[in-house]
């Protein structure tokens, strides 16, 4: 099933499957807010803060020009190999949330997956992760989302903020000061 999901090539089928799985797109402003509140990029969470956020970057070579600070790299081309690692991360984040007084289970964790534009790779991987959890770890139920606009939109807005974008390479992107290509 996971291989079948990761092999989907039609964006309309991918988006239909997202809906069937109940996976929603997360707006960029919501992720920014969550990261800023939680210090997901290194500041650490404190007692009473919102649940943990795990940002999963499913890009492959196109990650070279930068990434969301603190994101976990799980390339779509080998995503199935990373599923056990993601399960461990969710379980650890759920445990940390409980220690911080936020919640005692994986529902206190939000996983945000993305690719360059969040049209194919990110959504496919989100569906695959949801299916993996359903078949292998039914008690683990994080909120799974796809970042609307992907890293392309994220870096155009936040590239000058190292707390939100790590490793940004202007030469790689060739962006003008207004965020558009030169």
C-alpha positions in Angstrom: 0.0 0.0 0.0 2.8 2.4 0.9 4.6 1.8 -2.4 1.3 2.3 -4.3 0.7 5.6 -2.6 4.3 6.8 -3.2 3.9 5.9 -6.9 0.8 8.0 -7.5 1.5 10.4 -10.4 -1.8 12.3 -10.8 -2.2 15.4 -8.6 -6.0 15.0 -8.7 -5.7 11.4 -7.3 -3.2 12.6 -4.7 -5.5 15.4 -3.5 -8.5 13.0 -3.5 -6.6 10.6 -1.3 -5.6 13.6 1.0 -9.3 14.3 1.5 -10.1 10.6 2.1 -7.4 10.5 4.8 -8.6 13.7 6.4 -5.2 15.4 5.8 -5.5 19.1 5.4 -3.2 21.8 4.1 -1.7 24.1 6.7 -1.3 27.8 5.9 2.2 29.2 6.1 1.3 31.7 8.7 0.0 28.9 11.0 3.3 27.0 10.8 5.3 30.2 11.3 3.2 30.9 14.5 3.7 27.3 15.8 7.4 27.4 15.2 7.8 30.8 16.8 5.6 29.9 19.9 7.4 26.6 20.4 10.9 27.4 19.6 10.9 24.4 17.3 14.1 25.8 15.7 16.1 25.5 18.8 14.6 27.6 21.6 12.8 24.6 23.2 9.3 24.3 24.4 8.2 25.4 27.9 5.4 24.1 30.2 2.0 25.0 28.9 3.0 25.6 25.3 1.2 24.1 22.4 2.0 20.6 21.1 5.2 19.7 19.3 5.7 20.3 15.6 7.7 18.0 13.4 8.4 19.5 10.0 9.3 16.9 7.4 11.0 18.0 4.2 10.4 15.4 1.4 12.5 17.2 -1.2 15.5 15.4 -2.7 18.4 17.3 -4.3 16.3 20.5 -4.3 16.9 20.8 -0.6 20.4 22.0 -1.3 19.5 25.7 -1.4 18.0 25.7 2.1 15.4 24.3 4.3 13.0 25.1 7.1 15.0 25.4 10.3 14.7 22.3 12.4 13.1 20.2 9.6 13.7 16.5 9.3 14.9 15.4 5.8 13.1 12.4 4.5 13.4 12.4 0.7 10.3 11.2 -1.2 12.4 8.8 -3.3 13.3 6.8 -0.1 10.4 7.9 2.1 9.3 4.4 3.1 12.7 3.8 4.6 12.1 6.8 6.9 8.7 5.8 8.3 10.0 4.0 11.4 12.2 7.0 12.1 9.2 9.3 11.9 7.2 7.1 14.2 10.0 7.3 16.7 10.1 11.1 16.4 6.3 11.4 16.9 6.5 9.0 19.9 9.4 11.0 21.5 7.6 14.4 20.8 4.4 13.0 22.4 6.4 12.0 25.5 8.1 15.5 25.6 4.7 17.1 25.3 3.4 15.0 28.3 6.5 16.1 30.3 5.8 19.7 29.4 2.2 19.4 30.6 0.7 19.8 27.1 -0.8 16.4 26.4 -0.1 12.8 27.1 -0.4 11.2 23.7 0.5 11.6 20.0 -2.5 13.7 19.3 -0.5 16.5 20.9 2.0 16.3 17.9 1.6 18.0 14.5 3.5 16.7 11.6 3.8 19.1 8.7 5.1 17.6 5.4 6.2 19.6 2.4 8.2 19.5 -0.8 9.1 22.3 -3.1 5.5 23.4 -3.9 3.6 20.8 -1.9 1.7 19.5 -4.9 3.0 15.9 -5.2 5.9 14.7 -3.1 4.8 16.2 0.2 1.1 15.2 -0.1 2.0 11.7 -1.3 4.4 11.3 1.7 1.7 12.6 4.1 -0.8 10.0 2.8 1.9 7.3 3.1 2.8 8.3 6.7 -0.9 8.3 7.6 -1.4 4.8 6.1 1.8 3.5 7.8 0.5 4.7 11.2 -2.9 3.2 10.5 -1.4 -0.2 9.7 1.5 -0.4 12.2 0.8 1.9 15.1 -2.9 2.5 15.5 -2.5 4.2 18.9 -0.3 6.9 17.3 -2.4 9.7 15.9 -0.6 12.9 15.3 -2.2 15.7 13.3 -0.7 15.3 9.8 -0.7 18.3 7.5 0.8 19.5 4.2 2.4 22.9 4.1 0.5 25.0 1.5 2.9 26.5 -1.1 5.8 24.3 0.1 9.3 25.5 0.6 9.2 27.7 -2.5 6.6 30.0 -0.9 8.2 29.6 2.6 11.7 30.7 1.4 10.4 33.6 -0.6 8.9 35.0 2.6 11.3 33.9 5.3 14.7 33.5 3.6 16.3 36.4 5.6 15.2 34.8 8.9 17.7 32.1 10.0 15.3 31.0 12.8 12.9 30.0 10.0 15.2 29.1 7.0 18.5 27.4 7.5 21.2 27.1 4.8 19.6 29.5 2.4 21.8 29.9 -0.7 20.9 33.0 -2.7 23.1 31.7 -5.6 21.1 28.5 -5.7 17.8 30.3 -5.8 18.8 33.4 -7.8 16.1 35.5 -6.1 15.8 39.3 -6.4 15.2 41.3 -3.2 11.4 41.2 -3.8 11.5 37.3 -3.7 11.1 36.7 -7.5 13.6 35.2 -9.8 16.2 37.5 -11.3 
